[in-house]
């Protein structure tokens, strides 16, 4: 089939989708919003307008993916170049600091650390980029979301809204700037071909960013790691790596002072989807959240690519604590694995943020409960926002919830 014919077919299908949007989907969304408004919404900042925006975003994610080449897509910076002010090159991780099971898997998959971009955002324009920390200064180190396959660390990207909110809402001089790492994204190739940058590529890259901050002069006690969605997964993985391998490699730095996990994606396994529960969040929130399950369509293929691309690599999603720290298998919640085999002992204090309309609500709640069990209630704050969808912290139309959460986190951090 020629490219022209292929694009014409896509255009025909797109016309059909747009017609269905007007004739069928919008009236259906209107009725479902009325149902929530009349029978379910009793609290919080949920609005009818937010409901419609969530539905439009979800529909776009589900239906527009096949039309690449017909619909122009925004071009995001990636790891191959530094773009704009605030961008710097982060040195590769010294080979001796990649150890343990991560080293073994990286060697097996021919993954090597490389120099990657990082981006500073400053509250004070007079502060030079890469200047050493001031006395008492803290830094927010962001690991952006995007399912390991999308988004960017660039200040113009959507995830940077989270950092800009923190800087805008903070009144303390101890928070003057933020830093984000442009880790390599996983890409699918053709059938039978190995994916580009599978696990643990991103973990090695965020380790590089952490080492960069340490070398710049920030102590571990001054670094707060902020991760949204897949970035929350990375924040936990980075912390676990530092804690698990410090004894084998004393040159590794200590874990950061605190973790801020916003709608963290913490279970890549299909356990909730293979055996759907009518009361589970993937069922209840299937049409309340813009996020689609990672186990159908293009997202399933992206997840498989991140895991390694082979059928046997799916086992990582069930039993690897770096990939799925909230897996029911690891938490001892399945008949086949009744004993808990994962621990969060030694982790720093952590803020876990969840939205009641998040498709990932259940796995986030499991994570928070497990961390409280291991660390104690004084070390873990669980914040739940009614009516909030996945990763609402970077969605402008989710105010005032996103601003309220940002202020809660800053107060908890003392910033």
C-alpha positions as CSV (number, residue, x, y, z in Angstrom):
1,X,0.0,0.0,0.0
2,X,1.4,3.4,-1.0
3,X,1.9,6.1,1.6
4,X,-0.7,8.3,-0.2
5,X,-3.3,5.5,0.0
6,X,-2.4,4.9,3.6
7,X,-2.9,8.5,4.5
8,X,-6.2,8.7,2.6
9,X,-7.5,5.7,4.6
10,X,-6.4,7.3,7.8
11,X,-8.1,10.5,6.8
12,X,-11.3,8.6,6.0
13,X,-11.2,6.9,9.4
14,X,-10.4,10.2,11.1
15,X,-13.5,11.8,9.5
16,X,-15.6,8.9,10.8
17,X,-14.1,9.4,14.3
18,X,-14.9,13.1,14.3
19,X,-18.4,12.4,13.2
20,X,-18.8,9.8,16.0
21,X,-17.4,12.3,18.4
22,X,-20.1,14.9,17.7
23,X,-23.0,12.5,17.2
24,X,-22.3,9.9,19.9
25,X,-19.5,10.6,22.3
26,X,-20.2,14.2,23.4
27,X,-23.9,13.4,24.3
28,X,-22.7,10.3,26.2
29,X,-20.1,12.3,28.1
30,X,-22.8,14.9,28.9
31,X,-25.1,12.3,30.4
32,X,-22.3,10.6,32.4
33,X,-21.3,14.0,33.8
34,X,-24.9,14.6,34.9
35,X,-25.0,11.2,36.6
36,X,-21.8,12.0,38.6
37,X,-23.1,15.5,39.4
38,X,-26.5,14.3,40.7
39,X,-25.6,11.0,42.3
40,X,-21.9,10.8,43.1
41,X,-20.2,14.1,43.6
42,X,-20.6,15.2,47.2
43,X,-17.3,16.9,47.9
44,X,-14.1,18.3,46.4
45,X,-13.5,20.5,43.4
46,X,-14.9,18.3,40.7
47,X,-16.7,20.2,38.0
48,X,-18.7,19.4,34.9
49,X,-16.2,21.3,32.8
50,X,-13.3,19.2,34.2
51,X,-15.3,16.0,33.4
52,X,-15.7,17.0,29.7
53,X,-12.0,18.0,29.4
54,X,-11.0,14.6,30.8
55,X,-13.2,12.8,28.3
56,X,-11.9,14.9,25.4
57,X,-8.3,14.2,26.5
58,X,-9.0,10.5,27.0
59,X,-10.7,10.2,23.6
60,X,-7.7,12.0,22.0
61,X,-5.3,9.6,23.5
62,X,-7.3,6.5,22.5
63,X,-8.4,7.5,19.0
64,X,-5.7,9.8,17.5
65,X,-2.7,7.6,18.1
66,X,-3.2,5.7,14.8
67,X,-3.3,8.9,12.7
68,X,0.4,9.8,12.9
69,X,1.4,11.5,9.7
70,X,-2.1,12.9,9.2
71,X,-2.3,15.0,12.4
72,X,0.7,17.2,13.2
73,X,2.3,16.3,16.5
74,X,4.3,18.6,18.8
75,X,8.0,18.1,18.6
76,X,9.5,17.7,22.1
77,X,13.3,17.9,22.8
78,X,14.9,14.6,23.6
79,X,18.2,13.3,24.9
80,X,20.1,14.0,21.7
81,X,20.5,17.8,22.1
82,X,20.3,20.6,24.6
83,X,17.8,23.2,23.6
84,X,17.3,26.7,25.1
85,X,18.4,28.4,28.2
86,X,19.0,26.4,31.4
87,X,20.1,23.4,29.4
88,X,23.4,21.6,30.3
89,X,25.1,18.3,29.5
90,X,25.1,15.7,32.3
91,X,28.2,13.5,32.3
92,X,27.8,9.7,31.9
93,X,27.7,7.6,35.1
94,X,31.2,6.1,35.8
95,X,31.1,2.4,35.0
96,X,32.1,1.4,38.5
97,X,28.9,3.0,39.9
98,X,26.6,0.8,37.9
99,X,26.5,-2.4,40.0
100,X,24.4,-5.3,41.1
101,X,21.4,-6.6,39.2
102,X,21.1,-3.4,37.3
103,X,24.6,-3.8,36.0
104,X,23.9,-7.4,35.0
105,X,20.8,-6.5,33.1
106,X,22.4,-3.4,31.5
107,X,25.2,-5.6,30.2
108,X,22.8,-8.3,28.9
109,X,20.9,-5.6,27.0
110,X,24.0,-3.6,25.9
111,X,22.9,-0.5,27.7
112,X,25.6,2.0,28.5
113,X,25.5,5.3,30.3
114,X,25.9,8.3,28.0
115,X,26.0,12.1,28.4
116,X,22.4,13.4,28.5
117,X,20.8,16.9,28.8
118,X,19.4,18.4,32.0
119,X,17.4,21.6,32.5
120,X,17.5,24.2,35.2
121,X,14.5,26.4,36.1
122,X,15.4,29.4,38.3
123,X,13.2,31.5,40.4
124,X,15.8,34.3,40.4
125,X,17.0,35.2,37.0
126,X,20.2,36.7,38.5
127,X,21.3,33.3,39.7
128,X,23.8,31.8,37.2
129,X,23.1,28.4,35.9
130,X,25.2,25.6,37.5
131,X,26.2,27.9,40.3
132,X,27.1,26.1,43.6
133,X,24.4,25.9,46.2
134,X,23.9,28.7,48.7
135,X,23.9,27.8,52.4
136,X,20.7,26.0,53.3
137,X,19.5,25.8,49.7
138,X,17.3,22.9,48.7
139,X,16.8,21.6,45.1
140,X,13.9,19.8,43.5
141,X,15.1,17.1,41.2
142,X,12.3,16.2,38.7
143,X,11.9,12.9,37.0
144,X,9.1,13.5,34.5
145,X,6.3,11.1,33.6
146,X,5.1,9.9,30.2
147,X,5.0,6.1,30.6
148,X,8.8,5.9,29.8
149,X,7.9,6.7,26.1
150,X,6.9,10.3,26.1
151,X,7.1,13.8,27.5
152,X,10.3,15.9,28.2
153,X,12.3,17.5,30.9
154,X,12.5,20.8,28.8
155,X,11.1,23.9,30.6
156,X,8.6,24.3,27.8
157,X,7.2,20.8,28.3
158,X,4.1,19.9,30.2
159,X,5.8,18.2,33.2
160,X,7.7,21.5,34.0
161,X,4.4,23.1,35.0
162,X,4.8,21.1,38.2
163,X,8.2,22.6,39.0
164,X,7.0,26.1,38.0
165,X,4.1,25.8,40.4
166,X,6.4,24.9,43.3
167,X,8.7,27.9,42.6
168,X,5.7,30.2,42.3
169,X,4.0,29.0,45.5
170,X,7.2,28.9,47.6
171,X,8.0,31.9,49.7
172,X,11.2,30.5,51.3
173,X,14.6,31.6,50.1
174,X,15.8,28.0,50.5
175,X,14.1,27.0,47.2
176,X,15.6,29.0,44.3
177,X,15.7,26.5,41.4
178,X,14.8,23.1,40.1
179,X,16.5,20.6,37.9
180,X,15.1,18.0,35.5
181,X,16.9,15.2,33.6
182,X,16.2,14.4,30.0
183,X,16.4,10.6,30.3
184,X,16.3,8.4,27.2
185,X,12.8,7.3,26.2
186,X,11.9,3.7,25.2
187,X,10.9,3.3,21.5
188,X,9.3,0.4,19.8
189,X,10.8,-1.0,16.6
190,X,9.5,-3.4,14.0
191,X,8.2,-6.9,14.9
192,X,11.0,-9.1,16.2
193,X,13.5,-6.2,16.7
194,X,14.8,-5.2,20.0
195,X,13.3,-2.0,21.5
196,X,15.4,1.2,22.0
197,X,16.3,2.1,25.6
198,X,14.4,-0.5,27.6
199,X,14.7,-0.9,31.3
200,X,17.1,0.0,33.1
201,X,18.2,2.8,30.7
202,X,16.1,5.5,32.3
203,X,17.3,4.4,35.8
204,X,20.9,4.8,34.8
205,X,20.2,8.2,33.3
206,X,18.5,9.5,36.4
207,X,21.4,8.2,38.4
208,X,23.6,10.4,36.2
209,X,21.5,13.5,37.1
210,X,21.7,12.7,40.8
211,X,25.4,12.3,40.6
212,X,25.6,15.6,38.8
213,X,23.8,17.5,41.6
214,X,26.1,15.9,44.2
215,X,29.2,16.9,42.2
216,X,27.8,20.5,41.9
217,X,27.8,20.7,45.6
218,X,24.3,19.7,46.8
219,X,24.4,17.2,49.7
220,X,21.9,14.3,49.6
221,X,20.1,16.0,52.5
222,X,19.4,19.0,50.2
223,X,18.0,17.0,47.2
224,X,14.2,16.3,47.0
225,X,13.3,14.0,44.2
226,X,9.9,14.8,42.5
227,X,8.4,12.2,40.2
228,X,5.0,12.2,38.4
229,X,3.5,9.0,37.0
230,X,6.4,7.0,35.5
231,X,8.7,9.6,37.1
232,X,7.4,8.4,40.5
233,X,8.4,4.9,39.5
234,X,11.8,6.2,38.6
235,X,12.1,8.1,41.9
236,X,11.5,4.9,43.9
237,X,13.8,2.9,41.6
238,X,16.7,5.4,42.1
239,X,16.2,5.4,45.8
240,X,16.1,1.6,45.9
241,X,19.3,1.4,43.8
242,X,21.2,3.7,46.1
243,X,20.1,1.9,49.3
244,X,20.6,-1.6,47.9
245,X,24.1,-1.1,46.5
246,X,25.8,1.3,48.9
247,X,27.5,-1.5,50.7
248,X,28.8,-3.1,47.5
249,X,29.9,0.3,46.1
250,X,30.7,2.8,48.9
251,X,31.3,5.5,46.3
252,X,27.6,5.7,45.6
253,X,25.9,8.6,47.3
254,X,23.2,8.2,50.0
255,X,19.5,8.3,49.2
256,X,17.9,11.8,48.8
257,X,16.3,13.7,51.7
258,X,12.7,13.1,50.5
259,X,10.5,11.8,47.7
260,X,7.4,13.5,46.2
261,X,5.4,10.9,44.2
262,X,2.6,12.4,42.1
263,X,0.2,9.8,40.7
264,X,3.1,7.3,40.6
265,X,2.9,4.5,38.1
266,X,4.1,1.7,40.4
267,X,2.7,-1.6,38.9
268,X,3.4,-2.5,35.3
269,X,1.9,-6.0,35.7
270,X,-1.5,-6.8,34.3
271,X,-2.8,-8.4,37.5
272,X,-5.6,-5.9,38.0
273,X,-6.6,-6.1,34.4
274,X,-6.4,-9.9,33.8
275,X,-8.9,-10.5,36.7
276,X,-11.0,-7.3,36.7
277,X,-12.8,-6.5,39.9
278,X,-16.0,-4.5,39.5
279,X,-14.8,-2.4,42.5
280,X,-11.3,-1.8,41.3
281,X,-10.0,1.5,40.0
282,X,-9.3,0.2,36.5
283,X,-13.0,-0.6,36.3
284,X,-14.6,2.2,38.3
285,X,-12.4,4.9,36.8
286,X,-12.2,3.5,33.2
287,X,-14.2,6.5,31.9
288,X,-13.5,9.0,34.7
289,X,-9.8,9.3,33.9
290,X,-8.0,10.4,30.7
291,X,-5.4,7.7,31.1
292,X,-6.0,4.4,29.3
293,X,-4.9,1.0,30.7
294,X,-1.3,0.1,29.7
295,X,-2.4,-3.4,28.8
296,X,-4.4,-2.6,25.6
297,X,-3.5,-1.1,22.3
298,X,-0.4,1.0,21.7
299,X,0.3,1.4,25.5
300,X,0.5,-2.3,25.9
301,X,3.2,-2.5,23.2
302,X,5.0,0.4,24.8
303,X,5.0,-1.3,28.1
304,X,6.3,-4.5,26.6
305,X,9.1,-2.5,24.9
306,X,10.1,-0.9,28.2
307,X,10.3,-4.3,29.9
308,X,12.6,-5.6,27.1
309,X,10.4,-6.6,24.2
310,X,10.4,-10.4,24.7
311,X,7.5,-12.5,26.1
312,X,9.7,-13.7,28.9
313,X,10.5,-10.1,29.9
314,X,6.9,-9.6,31.1
315,X,7.9,-11.4,34.3
316,X,9.8,-8.3,35.3
317,X,6.5,-6.5,35.7
318,X,5.4,-9.1,38.3
319,X,8.5,-9.7,40.4
320,X,11.0,-6.9,39.9
321,X,10.9,-4.3,42.7
322,X,12.5,-1.6,40.4
323,X,9.7,-2.0,37.9
324,X,6.6,-2.7,39.9
325,X,7.1,-1.8,43.6
326,X,3.4,-2.1,44.1
327,X,2.9,-5.4,42.4
328,X,0.5,-7.7,44.3
329,X,2.9,-10.5,43.7
330,X,5.7,-8.7,45.6
331,X,3.4,-7.4,48.3
332,X,2.2,-11.0,49.0
333,X,-1.4,-10.4,47.9
334,X,-1.8,-13.2,45.5
335,X,-2.6,-16.9,46.1
336,X,0.6,-17.9,44.3
337,X,2.7,-15.5,46.3
338,X,1.2,-15.1,49.8
339,X,4.5,-13.8,51.3
340,X,5.6,-10.2,51.0
341,X,9.0,-10.0,49.3
342,X,9.5,-6.3,49.0
343,X,10.6,-3.8,51.6
344,X,10.7,0.0,51.8
345,X,12.8,0.1,55.0
346,X,15.5,2.8,54.9
347,X,13.6,4.9,52.4
348,X,13.4,8.7,53.1
349,X,10.3,10.4,54.1
350,X,7.8,10.4,51.2
351,X,4.7,12.3,50.0
352,X,2.3,10.1,48.0
353,X,-0.3,12.0,46.0
354,X,-3.4,10.2,44.6
355,X,-6.6,11.3,42.8
356,X,-9.8,9.4,43.4
357,X,-10.6,9.3,39.7
358,X,-7.1,8.0,38.8
359,X,-7.0,4.7,36.8
360,X,-4.0,3.8,39.0
361,X,-5.7,4.6,42.3
362,X,-5.5,1.1,43.7
363,X,-1.8,0.5,43.0
364,X,-1.0,3.9,44.4
365,X,-2.9,3.2,47.6
366,X,-1.2,-0.2,47.9
367,X,2.2,1.6,47.7
368,X,1.3,4.1,50.3
369,X,0.0,1.5,52.7
370,X,3.2,-0.7,52.2
371,X,5.4,2.3,52.8
372,X,3.5,3.3,56.0
373,X,3.8,-0.3,57.2
374,X,7.6,-0.2,56.8
375,X,8.4,3.4,57.6
376,X,5.7,4.5,60.0
377,X,3.0,7.2,59.6
378,X,5.4,10.0,60.6
379,X,7.5,9.2,57.5
380,X,4.8,8.9,54.9
381,X,2.1,11.4,53.9
382,X,-0.7,10.1,51.8
383,X,-2.8,12.8,50.1
384,X,-5.9,12.0,48.2
385,X,-7.8,14.5,46.1
386,X,-11.4,13.8,45.3
387,X,-12.4,13.9,41.6
388,X,-8.8,14.3,40.4
389,X,-7.6,12.3,37.3
390,X,-4.2,10.8,36.7
391,X,-1.3,13.3,36.9
392,X,-3.6,16.2,37.5
393,X,-0.6,18.2,38.8
394,X,0.3,19.3,35.3
395,X,-3.2,19.9,34.0
396,X,-4.0,23.6,34.2
397,X,-7.8,23.0,34.3
398,X,-7.4,20.9,37.5
399,X,-7.1,24.0,39.6
400,X,-7.6,24.7,42.5
401,X,-6.7,21.1,43.3
402,X,-3.2,21.2,41.7
403,X,-2.3,24.5,43.5
404,X,-3.6,23.2,46.8
405,X,-1.6,20.0,46.5
406,X,1.5,22.0,45.5
407,X,1.1,24.2,48.6
408,X,0.6,21.1,50.9
409,X,3.8,19.6,49.6
410,X,5.8,22.8,50.1
411,X,4.5,23.1,53.6
412,X,5.4,19.4,54.3
413,X,8.9,20.1,52.9
414,X,9.3,23.4,54.8
415,X,9.7,25.3,51.6
